[in-house]
Amino acid sequence: SLMPVMDDLLTGTVVAPLYRALRESGLGESVMSDGLETVLQQATYSVGIKGIKDPAQIPEIEKLILSTLNKCATEGFEASSVEASLNSLEFRLREFNTGGFPRGLSFMLGSLSSWLYERDPFEPLRFEQPLAELRSRIASGEPVFQDLIKKYLVDNGHRVTVTSNPDKTLEAAQLEREAAELKEVRDSMSADQIQALVEETATLKRQQLAEDPPEKLALIPSLTMSDLDTAGRNIPIDVGSEKGVTVLRHELPTNGIVYADIGLDMRVVPLDLIPLLPLFCRCLTEMGTSTRDDVGLSDFIRTHTGGVYTTTSTTQKYGKNSIVPEQEVVSNFFMRGKATYSKAGEMFEVMTDMLTNTNFNNKAKFLQMALESKARLESSVVGAGHSFVSGRIGARYMIADFIEERMRGIETLDFLKLLVEEVESDWEAVQAKLERIRALLVDRRNLIVNLSAEDKGFTALQGRLEDYIDSVPLRTEDIKVQDWQSEMQAFSGVGEGFIVPTQVNYVGKGAPIYMPGEKTSGAAAVVSRHLRTSWLWDRVRVVGGAYGAMNAYNPSNGMFKYASYRDPNLKDTLDAYDGTSGFLREQAKEMSPTTLANAIIGQIGDMDSPMGPDQKGFASMDRYLTGLSDEMRQERREQVLGTTAKDFGEFGERLDNVKNKGTIAVIGSEAAFKEARAVDLKLNVKKIL
């Protein structure tokens, strides 16, 4: 328990001393706080800065890190911060919320850091006695964490500084070197050797595309259709009202913890303020309030609750009778918290404080947050480009994707660059926008409260809940729901290409395959999922060499999108996408009962994936907001269970629309877009990093 607490005290929050020192130094754009790593036999500790303005300042960064560590080793930490760290750790360990990940596997993986190296596998799982002993040592006055920092960090002679410098000529030099090496190898080969290599490559591709023999597949343990539940698993929900506010209650086994989601309708926010919402969310948790500074706010949350954080969700309403409806967006800001029943009052109180009293008047801190968001987004575009191309495609057709693209997409990069300039030149205007967002959002008329707890918890919470609702301002200004759809511009052209410094590509293509008024079926989800483990896996990943290939089908709006991950190809991947409909038509003619059953079982597995109580409560609220009733979900389930080979062929016909009318988005290297077949696509290409 010692080292993780030390790590948390140094860099676990944005107000932790080492994190804060680096963040406020102005020496870079974003803190890299990997911190303690215990997976290897020899634990490591690392921290640094990204986006350093001047390489000559690297020694200054090293000096700052070491001086801050020395200060912590000498002076220690505030007692309130130590208590907050210990309480936060204990809450997390007792709750042991693994989300949708199986708990048994979590226990196993948690033990591996010791088990792999012939140490006690149960040691990492024990926490009651170690925490009690740690609290006792701290209470006795022992400088536990000062000693740890001095021994393992300050006096550690095994230290290295690693610097990564950008080089705009590196890609071209690597390609040139690779071409020269390949030419040298080819020139050294005889005609017979070249022919043998061609034949070996053809053999490899045939083997990669070949179906696994049925007798081999039969050796793999699997479920059967008879193992599946025909009835879906519903989540209890009670829809009520308190003081004119909708309150959803989910009676679930939560082990004495209440999970609270405070929702505010985002449709009141004008489009020009939408890109600022993610930073507005960060302000609420990081800026401090009129009654607590940023350190005090962090310590209070971690001492009295299991955490309070903010998020947004933008989706759309479902149509009845499996009919795709006209788009009706559902968009909400959420403040989410969890606490024991006895601490629910403190949780609701701090939520009110954050929503109504956040102090936005801190130019330096907001500027650092904007720079961090910019650096993180740039890193994400390069490392997780598949999600960005998927979002970019969706934004051309769907309101929900259009709003998400404005907040966290490729377009957000330009916004953040301009925002940094605006903070420097006209901070008062930026602050006024943040205040305007709060005035529009934080209104009791926009409010929905979602609670998950046991029955005894709801009884204990009632008075606290009423007080909380009373604390939310009731505005008098007319509510205006924005018409975001009218501000979407029709997309023209084949697609877009975005150049970033990378050696791999992220290739996407998509289009609506069901239009408003058309009837969909749960069988479509079965086919869509099957593609990821069959055609796309074989063509894009196994043969094409991409690290991942995926697709997404949304039954609420009929949208279908392909995307590849860390892909060496561009045009070949698009050709594979366009071949999907033909594959499905052929498979429908010769599909084996085992293949069909496995496809259905896989989809039911996704529908029945495990959820923690907080996830169940949030999912139930989402279904309520989007109009997805238990009856509609059961109808979908029955359609899934009734999927036939014919449905595969029919879905293939639908995918012809993506082949013929779909639009493209690609994130890749400059060299990839210069390749002749990529040029022939006539994409609108621009450099974004």
C-alpha positions as CSV (number, residue, x, y, z in Angstrom):
1,S,0.0,0.0,0.0
2,L,2.9,2.4,0.6
3,M,4.2,3.0,-3.0
4,P,0.8,3.6,-4.6
5,V,-0.1,6.1,-1.9
6,M,3.3,7.9,-2.4
7,D,2.6,7.9,-6.2
8,D,-0.9,9.4,-5.6
9,L,0.4,12.1,-3.3
10,L,3.0,13.2,-5.8
11,T,1.1,13.1,-9.1
12,G,-2.3,11.5,-8.5
13,T,-4.3,14.7,-9.0
14,V,-3.8,17.9,-10.8
15,V,-3.1,19.7,-7.5
16,A,-0.6,17.1,-6.2
17,P,2.8,18.9,-5.6
18,L,4.9,17.3,-8.4
19,Y,2.2,17.4,-11.0
20,R,1.3,21.0,-10.0
21,A,5.0,22.2,-10.1
22,L,5.4,20.8,-13.7
23,R,2.0,22.0,-14.8
24,E,2.5,25.6,-13.6
25,S,6.1,25.8,-14.7
26,G,5.3,27.0,-18.2
27,L,8.0,24.8,-19.6
28,G,5.7,22.6,-21.7
29,E,2.1,22.0,-22.7
30,S,1.2,18.9,-20.8
31,V,2.4,16.8,-17.8
32,M,3.3,13.2,-18.5
33,S,2.6,11.5,-15.2
34,D,3.0,7.8,-15.8
35,G,4.2,7.6,-12.2
36,L,4.7,4.2,-10.5
37,E,4.8,1.1,-12.7
38,T,4.8,-2.3,-10.9
39,V,4.2,-4.7,-13.8
40,L,7.9,-5.6,-14.2
41,Q,9.9,-7.3,-11.5
42,Q,11.8,-4.0,-11.0
43,A,9.3,-1.2,-10.3
44,T,9.9,2.1,-12.1
45,Y,8.8,5.7,-11.6
46,S,8.6,8.2,-14.5
47,V,7.3,11.8,-14.9
48,G,7.9,14.5,-17.4
49,I,6.6,17.1,-19.7
50,K,5.3,17.1,-23.3
51,G,5.4,20.0,-25.8
52,I,8.6,21.6,-24.4
53,K,9.0,25.0,-26.0
54,D,12.8,25.1,-25.9
55,P,15.0,22.0,-25.7
56,A,17.5,24.1,-23.9
57,Q,15.1,24.1,-20.9
58,I,15.3,20.3,-20.4
59,P,17.9,20.7,-17.6
60,E,15.6,23.1,-16.0
61,I,12.8,20.5,-16.0
62,E,15.1,17.9,-14.5
63,K,16.1,20.4,-11.8
64,L,12.4,21.2,-11.1
65,I,11.5,17.6,-10.7
66,L,14.4,16.8,-8.3
67,S,13.9,20.0,-6.3
68,T,10.2,19.2,-5.9
69,L,11.0,15.7,-4.8
70,N,13.6,17.0,-2.3
71,K,11.0,19.4,-0.9
72,C,8.4,16.6,-0.5
73,A,11.1,14.4,1.1
74,T,12.0,17.2,3.5
75,E,8.6,18.8,4.3
76,G,6.2,16.0,3.7
77,F,2.6,16.5,2.7
78,E,-0.4,18.2,4.3
79,A,-2.3,16.0,6.7
80,S,-5.5,16.6,4.8
81,S,-3.9,15.5,1.5
82,V,-2.6,12.3,3.1
83,E,-6.0,11.5,4.6
84,A,-7.7,12.3,1.2
85,S,-5.3,9.9,-0.6
86,L,-5.8,7.1,1.9
87,N,-9.6,7.5,1.9
88,S,-9.7,7.5,-1.9
89,L,-7.6,4.4,-2.1
90,E,-9.7,2.6,0.6
91,F,-13.0,3.5,-1.1
92,R,-11.6,2.2,-4.5
93,L,-10.4,-1.1,-2.9
94,R,-13.6,-1.7,-1.0
95,E,-15.8,-0.9,-4.0
96,F,-13.7,-2.9,-6.4
97,N,-15.7,-1.6,-9.4
98,T,-14.4,-3.3,-12.5
99,G,-17.1,-2.1,-14.7
100,G,-17.9,-4.6,-17.5
101,F,-14.6,-6.5,-16.9
102,P,-15.0,-9.8,-15.0
103,R,-14.0,-9.5,-11.4
104,G,-12.3,-12.9,-11.3
105,L,-10.0,-11.9,-14.1
106,S,-9.3,-8.6,-12.4
107,F,-8.2,-10.5,-9.3
108,M,-6.0,-12.7,-11.4
109,L,-4.4,-9.9,-13.2
110,G,-3.9,-8.0,-10.0
111,S,-1.9,-10.9,-8.5
112,L,0.4,-11.2,-11.5
113,S,2.8,-8.4,-10.5
114,S,3.9,-10.8,-7.7
115,W,2.9,-14.2,-9.0
116,L,5.0,-13.8,-12.2
117,Y,8.2,-13.4,-10.1
118,E,7.6,-16.3,-7.7
119,R,6.3,-14.0,-4.9
120,D,3.1,-14.4,-2.9
121,P,0.2,-14.0,-5.5
122,F,-2.2,-12.9,-2.8
123,E,0.0,-10.1,-1.4
124,P,-1.3,-7.5,-4.0
125,L,-4.9,-8.4,-3.2
126,R,-4.7,-7.8,0.6
127,F,-5.4,-4.3,1.8
128,E,-7.3,-4.4,5.2
129,Q,-4.2,-5.0,7.4
130,P,-1.7,-3.1,5.3
131,L,-3.9,0.0,5.4
132,A,-4.5,-0.3,9.1
133,E,-0.7,-0.6,9.7
134,L,0.0,2.4,7.4
135,R,-2.5,4.6,9.3
136,S,-1.0,3.5,12.6
137,R,2.5,4.4,11.4
138,I,1.3,7.8,10.1
139,A,-0.5,8.5,13.4
140,S,2.7,7.8,15.3
141,G,4.4,10.6,13.5
142,E,6.7,8.4,11.4
143,P,7.7,10.2,8.2
144,V,6.6,7.3,6.0
145,F,6.3,9.0,2.6
146,Q,9.3,11.3,3.1
147,D,11.5,8.3,3.7
148,L,10.1,6.5,0.7
149,I,10.7,9.5,-1.6
150,K,14.2,9.9,-0.4
151,K,15.1,6.2,-0.6
152,Y,13.5,5.3,-3.9
153,L,13.5,8.6,-5.9
154,V,15.9,11.2,-4.5
155,D,18.8,8.9,-3.7
156,N,18.2,6.5,-6.5
157,G,21.3,6.4,-8.7
158,H,19.6,4.4,-11.5
159,R,18.0,7.4,-13.3
160,V,17.8,8.3,-16.9
161,T,16.4,11.3,-18.9
162,V,14.8,10.3,-22.2
163,T,14.1,13.1,-24.7
164,S,12.0,12.6,-27.9
165,N,12.5,15.3,-30.5
166,P,10.3,15.9,-33.6
167,D,12.0,15.5,-37.0
168,K,10.0,16.4,-40.1
169,T,12.5,14.7,-42.4
170,L,12.5,11.4,-40.5
171,E,9.7,9.7,-42.4
172,A,11.2,10.5,-45.8
173,A,14.6,9.3,-44.6
174,Q,13.1,6.0,-43.3
175,L,11.3,5.4,-46.6
176,E,14.4,6.1,-48.6
177,R,16.5,3.7,-46.5
178,E,13.8,1.0,-46.7
179,A,13.6,1.3,-50.5
180,A,17.4,1.1,-50.8
181,E,17.5,-2.0,-48.6
182,L,14.8,-3.7,-50.6
183,K,16.5,-2.9,-53.8
184,E,19.7,-4.3,-52.6
185,V,18.0,-7.6,-51.6
186,R,16.2,-7.8,-54.9
187,D,19.3,-7.1,-56.9
188,S,21.0,-10.0,-55.1
189,M,18.3,-12.5,-56.0
190,S,18.1,-14.7,-59.1
191,A,15.0,-14.9,-61.2
192,D,14.2,-18.4,-59.7
193,Q,14.5,-17.0,-56.2
194,I,12.2,-14.1,-57.0
195,Q,9.6,-16.5,-58.5
196,A,9.9,-18.7,-55.4
197,L,9.2,-15.7,-53.2
198,V,6.2,-14.7,-55.3
199,E,4.8,-18.3,-54.9
200,E,5.5,-18.4,-51.2
201,T,3.6,-15.1,-50.8
202,A,0.6,-16.4,-52.8
203,T,0.6,-19.5,-50.6
204,L,0.7,-17.4,-47.4
205,K,-2.3,-15.3,-48.6
206,R,-4.3,-18.5,-49.5
207,Q,-3.6,-19.9,-46.0
208,Q,-4.5,-16.6,-44.3
209,L,-7.9,-16.5,-46.1
210,A,-8.7,-20.2,-45.8
211,E,-11.5,-21.2,-43.5
212,D,-10.5,-23.2,-40.4
213,P,-11.5,-26.8,-40.8
214,P,-14.8,-27.7,-38.9
215,E,-13.1,-30.5,-37.0
216,K,-10.5,-27.9,-35.6
217,L,-13.2,-25.4,-34.7
218,A,-15.2,-28.1,-32.9
219,L,-12.3,-28.5,-30.4
220,I,-12.9,-24.9,-29.1
221,P,-15.2,-24.9,-26.1
222,S,-18.3,-22.7,-26.8
223,L,-21.8,-22.1,-25.8
224,T,-24.8,-23.4,-27.7
225,M,-28.0,-21.6,-28.6
226,S,-29.8,-23.6,-25.8
227,D,-27.5,-21.8,-23.3
228,L,-28.9,-18.4,-24.2
229,D,-31.6,-16.7,-22.2
230,T,-34.6,-15.8,-24.4
231,A,-35.6,-13.0,-22.1
232,G,-33.5,-9.9,-21.7
233,R,-32.2,-8.6,-18.3
234,N,-34.0,-5.5,-17.3
235,I,-32.8,-2.9,-14.8
236,P,-35.3,-1.7,-12.1
237,I,-36.3,1.9,-12.6
238,D,-38.8,4.1,-10.7
239,V,-39.6,7.4,-12.4
240,G,-40.7,10.0,-9.9
241,S,-40.6,13.7,-9.3
242,E,-39.3,15.9,-6.5
243,K,-40.0,19.6,-6.5
244,G,-40.8,19.5,-10.2
245,V,-37.6,17.7,-11.1
246,T,-37.6,14.2,-12.7
247,V,-35.8,11.7,-10.3
248,L,-35.0,8.2,-11.5
249,R,-34.3,5.6,-8.8
250,H,-32.7,2.2,-9.4
251,E,-32.8,-0.3,-6.5
252,L,-29.6,-2.3,-6.9
253,P,-27.2,-4.1,-4.6
254,T,-24.6,-1.3,-4.1
255,N,-22.9,-2.4,-0.8
256,G,-23.9,0.8,1.0
257,I,-22.9,3.2,-1.8
258,V,-25.1,5.7,-3.6
259,Y,-24.3,6.5,-7.2
260,A,-25.7,9.9,-8.2
261,D,-25.9,11.3,-11.7
262,I,-26.9,15.0,-12.0
263,G,-28.0,15.6,-15.6
264,L,-28.5,19.0,-17.3
265,D,-29.9,19.4,-20.8
266,M,-27.2,20.6,-23.2
267,R,-29.5,21.5,-26.0
268,V,-29.8,25.0,-24.6
269,V,-26.1,25.7,-25.5
270,P,-25.5,27.6,-28.8
271,L,-23.3,25.9,-31.3
272,D,-20.5,28.4,-31.0
273,L,-20.1,27.5,-27.3
274,I,-20.2,23.7,-27.8
275,P,-16.4,23.3,-28.4
276,L,-15.8,25.0,-25.0
277,L,-17.9,22.4,-23.1
278,P,-15.1,19.9,-22.4
279,L,-13.0,22.6,-20.8
280,F,-16.0,23.9,-18.9
281,C,-16.3,20.4,-17.5
282,R,-12.7,20.4,-16.4
283,C,-13.1,23.8,-14.8
284,L,-15.7,22.5,-12.4
285,T,-13.4,19.8,-11.1
286,E,-10.1,21.6,-11.2
287,M,-10.5,25.4,-10.7
288,G,-11.8,25.5,-7.2
289,T,-14.9,27.4,-6.0
290,S,-15.7,30.6,-4.1
291,T,-15.6,28.6,-0.9
292,R,-12.7,26.1,-1.6
293,D,-9.5,26.5,-3.5
294,D,-8.4,23.8,-5.9
295,V,-6.5,21.8,-3.3
296,G,-9.3,22.1,-0.8
297,L,-11.9,21.0,-3.3
298,S,-9.8,18.0,-4.3
299,D,-9.1,17.0,-0.7
300,F,-12.7,17.3,0.3
301,I,-14.0,15.2,-2.6
302,R,-11.4,12.5,-2.0
303,T,-11.9,12.5,1.8
304,H,-15.7,12.3,1.9
305,T,-16.7,10.6,-1.4
306,G,-15.5,7.9,-3.9
307,G,-15.1,10.6,-6.5
308,V,-17.0,13.3,-8.4
309,Y,-16.4,13.9,-12.1
310,T,-18.1,15.4,-15.1
311,T,-18.9,14.0,-18.6
312,T,-21.2,14.7,-21.5
313,S,-23.4,12.4,-23.6
314,T,-25.0,13.1,-27.0
315,T,-27.2,10.5,-28.7
316,Q,-30.6,10.4,-30.3
317,K,-34.1,9.1,-29.7
318,Y,-35.1,5.6,-30.8
319,G,-38.1,5.1,-33.1
320,K,-41.0,2.8,-32.2
321,N,-41.7,-0.5,-33.9
322,S,-38.0,-0.8,-35.1
323,I,-38.6,2.2,-37.4
324,V,-35.7,4.6,-37.9
325,P,-37.1,8.0,-36.8
326,E,-36.3,11.5,-37.9
327,Q,-33.3,12.7,-35.9
328,E,-34.2,14.0,-32.4
329,V,-31.0,14.6,-30.4
330,V,-30.6,13.8,-26.7
331,S,-27.7,15.7,-25.2
332,N,-26.8,16.1,-21.6
333,F,-24.0,17.3,-19.3
334,F,-23.6,15.0,-16.2
335,M,-21.9,15.4,-12.9
336,R,-21.4,12.0,-11.5
337,G,-20.6,11.1,-7.9
338,K,-20.5,8.2,-5.4
339,A,-20.4,8.1,-1.7
340,T,-21.4,5.9,1.3
341,Y,-25.0,6.7,2.5
342,S,-23.6,8.5,5.6
343,K,-21.6,10.8,3.3
344,A,-24.3,11.5,0.8
345,G,-24.9,15.0,2.3
346,E,-21.2,15.9,1.7
347,M,-21.4,14.6,-1.9
348,F,-24.5,16.6,-2.8
349,E,-23.1,19.7,-1.1
350,V,-19.9,19.6,-3.0
351,M,-21.7,19.0,-6.3
352,T,-23.8,22.1,-5.6
353,D,-20.7,24.1,-4.8
354,M,-19.0,22.9,-8.1
355,L,-22.0,23.6,-10.3
356,T,-22.9,27.0,-8.9
357,N,-19.7,28.5,-7.4
358,T,-16.8,27.4,-9.6
359,N,-14.3,30.3,-9.8
360,F,-13.5,30.7,-13.5
361,N,-11.3,33.8,-12.9
362,N,-7.9,32.1,-13.2
363,K,-6.4,32.9,-16.5
364,A,-3.1,31.1,-16.0
365,K,-4.7,27.9,-14.9
366,F,-7.3,27.9,-17.7
367,L,-4.5,28.6,-20.3
368,Q,-2.6,25.6,-19.0
369,M,-5.8,23.4,-19.2
370,A,-6.3,24.6,-22.8
371,L,-2.7,23.7,-23.7
372,E,-3.1,20.3,-22.0
373,S,-6.3,19.6,-23.9
374,K,-4.6,20.6,-27.2
375,A,-1.6,18.3,-26.4
376,R,-3.8,15.4,-25.4
377,L,-6.0,15.7,-28.5
378,E,-2.9,15.9,-30.8
379,S,-1.6,12.7,-29.1
380,S,-5.0,11.0,-29.5
381,V,-5.3,11.8,-33.2
382,V,-1.9,10.1,-33.9
383,G,-2.5,7.2,-31.5
384,A,-6.2,6.6,-31.8
385,G,-7.1,7.9,-35.2
386,H,-9.7,5.3,-35.9
387,S,-12.1,7.0,-33.5
388,F,-11.5,10.4,-35.1
389,V,-12.2,9.2,-38.7
390,S,-15.3,7.4,-37.5
391,G,-16.5,10.6,-35.8
392,R,-15.7,12.7,-38.8
393,I,-17.7,10.5,-41.1
394,G,-20.7,10.4,-38.7
395,A,-20.6,14.2,-38.3
396,R,-21.5,14.6,-42.0
397,Y,-24.9,12.8,-41.5
398,M,-25.9,12.7,-37.8
399,I,-26.5,15.6,-35.4
400,A,-25.1,13.6,-32.4
401,D,-21.9,12.9,-34.2
402,F,-21.8,16.5,-35.4
403,I,-21.9,17.8,-31.8
404,E,-19.3,15.3,-30.6
405,E,-17.0,16.3,-33.5
406,R,-17.3,19.9,-32.4
407,M,-16.3,19.0,-28.8
408,R,-13.7,16.3,-29.3
409,G,-13.0,15.8,-33.0
410,I,-10.5,16.8,-35.6
411,E,-12.2,20.2,-35.8
412,T,-11.5,20.8,-32.1
413,L,-7.8,21.0,-32.9
414,D,-8.2,24.3,-34.7
415,F,-10.6,25.6,-32.0
416,L,-8.1,24.9,-29.3
417,K,-5.3,26.7,-31.2
418,L,-7.5,29.8,-31.6
419,L,-8.7,29.5,-28.0
420,V,-5.1,29.6,-26.6
421,E,-4.6,32.9,-28.6
422,E,-7.9,34.3,-27.3
423,V,-7.0,33.5,-23.7
424,E,-3.8,35.5,-24.1
425,S,-5.4,38.4,-26.0
426,D,-9.0,38.7,-24.5
427,W,-9.3,36.6,-21.3
428,E,-12.4,38.5,-20.2
429,A,-14.3,37.3,-23.3
430,V,-13.4,33.7,-22.7
431,Q,-14.4,34.0,-19.0
432,A,-17.7,35.5,-20.1
433,K,-18.3,32.5,-22.3
434,L,-17.7,30.1,-19.4
435,E,-20.1,32.1,-17.2
436,R,-22.7,32.0,-20.0
437,I,-22.5,28.2,-20.4
438,R,-23.1,27.9,-16.6
439,A,-26.0,30.3,-16.7
440,L,-27.6,28.4,-19.5
441,L,-26.9,24.9,-18.2
442,V,-27.3,25.1,-14.4
443,D,-31.1,25.6,-14.3
444,R,-33.5,23.5,-12.3
445,R,-35.8,23.3,-15.3
446,N,-33.0,21.5,-17.2
447,L,-32.3,19.1,-14.4
448,I,-32.7,15.3,-14.1
449,V,-31.4,13.3,-11.1
450,N,-30.5,9.6,-11.4
451,L,-29.8,7.5,-8.3
452,S,-28.7,3.9,-7.8
453,A,-28.8,2.5,-4.3
454,E,-30.5,-0.1,-2.0
455,D,-33.9,0.6,-0.6
456,K,-32.5,1.7,2.8
457,G,-30.2,4.1,0.9
458,F,-33.1,5.9,-0.7
459,T,-34.7,6.4,2.7
460,A,-31.5,7.8,4.1
461,L,-31.0,10.1,1.0
462,Q,-34.4,11.7,0.8
463,G,-33.7,14.8,2.9
464,R,-30.3,15.3,1.2
465,L,-31.9,15.0,-2.2
466,E,-34.6,17.6,-1.5
467,D,-32.0,20.0,-0.2
468,Y,-29.9,19.5,-3.3
469,I,-32.7,20.2,-5.6
470,D,-33.5,23.4,-3.7
471,S,-29.9,24.5,-4.1
472,V,-30.0,24.4,-7.9
473,P,-30.9,27.9,-9.3
474,L,-34.4,28.2,-10.9
475,R,-33.8,30.7,-13.7
476,T,-36.4,33.0,-15.1
477,E,-34.8,33.5,-18.6
478,D,-36.8,31.7,-21.4
479,I,-35.4,28.3,-22.3
480,K,-34.4,28.1,-25.9
481,V,-33.6,24.6,-27.3
482,Q,-31.0,25.2,-30.1
483,D,-31.6,24.0,-33.6
484,W,-28.2,22.4,-34.2
485,Q,-29.3,20.5,-37.3
486,S,-29.9,23.7,-39.2
487,E,-26.3,24.6,-38.7
488,M,-24.9,21.4,-40.2
489,Q,-23.5,22.0,-43.7
490,A,-24.1,19.4,-46.4
491,F,-20.9,17.5,-47.2
492,S,-19.7,17.3,-50.8
493,G,-16.9,15.3,-52.3
494,V,-15.5,11.8,-51.9
495,G,-13.9,12.4,-48.5
496,E,-11.1,13.9,-46.5
497,G,-7.5,13.1,-45.7
498,F,-5.6,14.4,-42.7
499,I,-1.8,14.3,-42.6
500,V,-0.2,13.7,-39.2
501,P,3.3,12.5,-38.3
502,T,2.8,8.7,-38.4
503,Q,3.9,5.7,-40.3
504,V,0.5,4.1,-40.2
505,N,-3.0,5.0,-41.4
506,Y,-6.5,5.1,-40.0
507,V,-8.9,4.4,-42.8
508,G,-12.7,5.0,-42.5
509,K,-15.7,4.9,-44.8
510,G,-19.4,5.1,-44.0
511,A,-23.0,6.2,-44.8
512,P,-26.5,5.7,-43.6
513,I,-27.8,2.3,-44.7
514,Y,-31.3,2.7,-43.3
515,M,-33.2,6.0,-43.8
516,P,-35.9,7.5,-41.6
517,G,-39.2,5.6,-42.0
518,E,-37.4,2.3,-42.8
519,K,-37.7,-0.7,-40.6
520,T,-34.6,-2.3,-39.0
521,S,-34.0,-5.6,-37.3
522,G,-31.9,-6.9,-34.4
523,A,-30.5,-9.3,-37.0
524,A,-28.5,-6.4,-38.5
525,A,-26.5,-6.1,-35.3
526,V,-25.6,-9.8,-35.6
527,V,-24.3,-9.5,-39.1
528,S,-22.4,-6.3,-38.3
529,R,-20.6,-7.9,-35.3
530,H,-19.8,-11.0,-37.4
531,L,-18.0,-8.9,-39.9
532,R,-15.4,-7.9,-37.3
533,T,-14.4,-11.5,-36.7
534,S,-14.6,-12.7,-40.3
535,W,-14.2,-10.6,-43.4
536,L,-12.7,-7.5,-41.9
537,W,-10.4,-9.6,-39.7
538,D,-9.1,-11.7,-42.5
539,R,-8.8,-9.0,-45.2
540,V,-7.8,-5.9,-43.3
541,R,-5.9,-7.4,-40.3
542,V,-4.5,-10.8,-41.3
543,V,-3.7,-10.1,-45.0
544,G,-3.6,-6.4,-44.9
545,G,-1.4,-6.2,-41.8
546,A,-3.5,-3.6,-39.9
547,Y,-3.4,-3.8,-36.1
548,G,-7.2,-3.6,-36.0
549,A,-10.3,-3.5,-38.2
550,M,-13.8,-2.6,-36.9
551,N,-17.2,-1.4,-37.9
552,A,-20.1,0.3,-36.1
553,Y,-23.8,0.0,-36.9
554,N,-26.2,2.2,-35.0
555,P,-29.8,0.9,-35.0
556,S,-31.2,4.2,-33.7
557,N,-30.2,6.1,-36.9
558,G,-29.2,3.5,-39.4
559,M,-25.6,4.7,-39.7
560,F,-22.8,2.2,-40.6
561,K,-19.1,3.0,-40.5
562,Y,-15.9,1.1,-41.1
563,A,-12.5,2.0,-39.6
564,S,-9.0,0.5,-39.4
565,Y,-6.4,0.9,-36.7
566,R,-2.7,1.3,-37.4
567,D,-3.0,0.3,-41.0
568,P,-0.1,0.1,-43.4
569,N,-2.6,0.4,-46.3
570,L,-5.1,2.9,-47.6
571,K,-6.6,2.0,-51.0
572,D,-6.4,-1.8,-50.3
573,T,-8.4,-1.3,-47.1
574,L,-11.1,0.7,-48.9
575,D,-11.3,-2.0,-51.5
576,A,-11.8,-4.6,-48.7
577,Y,-14.6,-2.4,-47.3
578,D,-16.3,-2.3,-50.7
579,G,-16.0,-6.1,-51.0
580,T,-18.0,-6.7,-47.8
581,S,-21.4,-6.8,-49.5
582,G,-20.3,-9.4,-51.9
583,F,-18.8,-11.5,-49.1
584,L,-22.1,-11.4,-47.2
585,R,-24.1,-12.4,-50.3
586,E,-21.9,-15.4,-50.9
587,Q,-21.8,-16.4,-47.2
588,A,-25.6,-16.3,-47.0
589,K,-25.6,-19.1,-49.7
590,E,-23.3,-21.4,-47.8
591,M,-23.4,-20.5,-44.1
592,S,-23.1,-23.4,-41.8
593,P,-25.4,-23.7,-38.7
594,T,-22.3,-23.4,-36.4
595,T,-21.2,-20.1,-38.0
596,L,-24.7,-18.7,-37.7
597,A,-25.1,-19.9,-34.1
598,N,-21.7,-18.4,-33.1
599,A,-22.7,-15.1,-34.6
600,I,-25.9,-15.0,-32.6
601,I,-24.2,-16.1,-29.4
602,G,-21.5,-13.3,-29.8
603,Q,-24.2,-10.6,-30.2
604,I,-26.2,-11.9,-27.2
605,G,-22.9,-11.8,-25.2
606,D,-22.5,-8.2,-26.1
607,M,-26.1,-7.4,-25.1
608,D,-25.7,-9.3,-21.8
609,S,-22.2,-8.0,-20.9
610,P,-21.7,-7.6,-17.1
611,M,-22.2,-4.1,-15.6
612,G,-21.5,-2.7,-12.2
613,P,-24.3,-1.0,-10.3
614,D,-23.3,2.5,-11.4
615,Q,-23.2,1.3,-15.0
616,K,-26.6,-0.3,-14.7
617,G,-28.1,2.9,-13.3
618,F,-26.6,5.1,-16.0
619,A,-27.6,2.7,-18.8
620,S,-31.2,2.6,-17.5
621,M,-31.3,6.4,-17.5
622,D,-29.9,6.5,-21.0
623,R,-32.6,4.1,-22.2
624,Y,-35.2,6.3,-20.5
625,L,-33.9,9.5,-22.1
626,T,-33.7,7.9,-25.6
627,G,-37.0,6.1,-25.4
628,L,-35.6,2.6,-25.6
629,S,-38.2,0.7,-23.5
630,D,-37.7,-2.8,-22.1
631,E,-40.4,-4.0,-24.6
632,M,-38.4,-2.6,-27.5
633,R,-35.2,-4.2,-26.2
634,Q,-37.0,-7.6,-25.9
635,E,-38.2,-7.3,-29.4
636,R,-34.7,-6.6,-30.6
637,R,-33.4,-9.6,-28.6
638,E,-36.0,-11.9,-30.3
639,Q,-34.9,-10.6,-33.7
640,V,-31.3,-11.4,-32.8
641,L,-32.2,-14.9,-31.7
642,G,-34.2,-15.4,-34.9
643,T,-31.4,-14.3,-37.3
644,T,-31.1,-16.5,-40.4
645,A,-28.6,-16.8,-43.2
646,K,-31.0,-14.7,-45.4
647,D,-30.4,-11.7,-43.0
648,F,-26.7,-11.8,-43.9
649,G,-27.5,-11.4,-47.6
650,E,-30.0,-8.7,-47.0
651,F,-27.5,-6.7,-44.9
652,G,-25.0,-7.1,-47.7
653,E,-27.5,-5.4,-50.0
654,R,-27.7,-2.5,-47.5
655,L,-23.9,-2.2,-47.4
656,D,-23.9,-1.5,-51.2
657,N,-25.0,2.0,-50.1
658,V,-21.7,2.4,-48.3
659,K,-19.8,1.1,-51.3
660,N,-21.5,3.3,-53.8
661,K,-22.4,6.4,-51.8
662,G,-20.3,6.3,-48.7
663,T,-17.8,9.0,-47.8
664,I,-14.2,8.5,-46.7
665,A,-12.0,9.9,-43.9
666,V,-8.4,8.9,-43.5
667,I,-5.7,10.0,-41.0
668,G,-2.3,9.1,-42.3
669,S,1.2,10.0,-43.3
670,E,2.1,12.4,-46.1
671,A,3.7,9.6,-48.1
672,A,0.5,7.5,-47.9
673,F,-1.5,10.3,-49.6
674,K,1.1,10.7,-52.3
675,E,0.8,7.1,-53.4
676,A,-0.7,7.0,-56.9
677,R,-3.9,5.0,-56.0
678,A,-4.5,7.3,-53.0
679,V,-4.2,10.4,-55.3
680,D,-6.8,8.9,-57.6
681,L,-9.3,9.0,-54.8
682,K,-9.4,12.8,-55.0
683,L,-9.7,13.3,-51.3
684,N,-9.6,16.8,-49.8
685,V,-6.2,16.4,-48.0
686,K,-4.8,18.8,-45.5
687,K,-2.1,18.7,-42.8
688,I,-3.4,19.0,-39.3
689,L,-0.2,18.3,-37.2
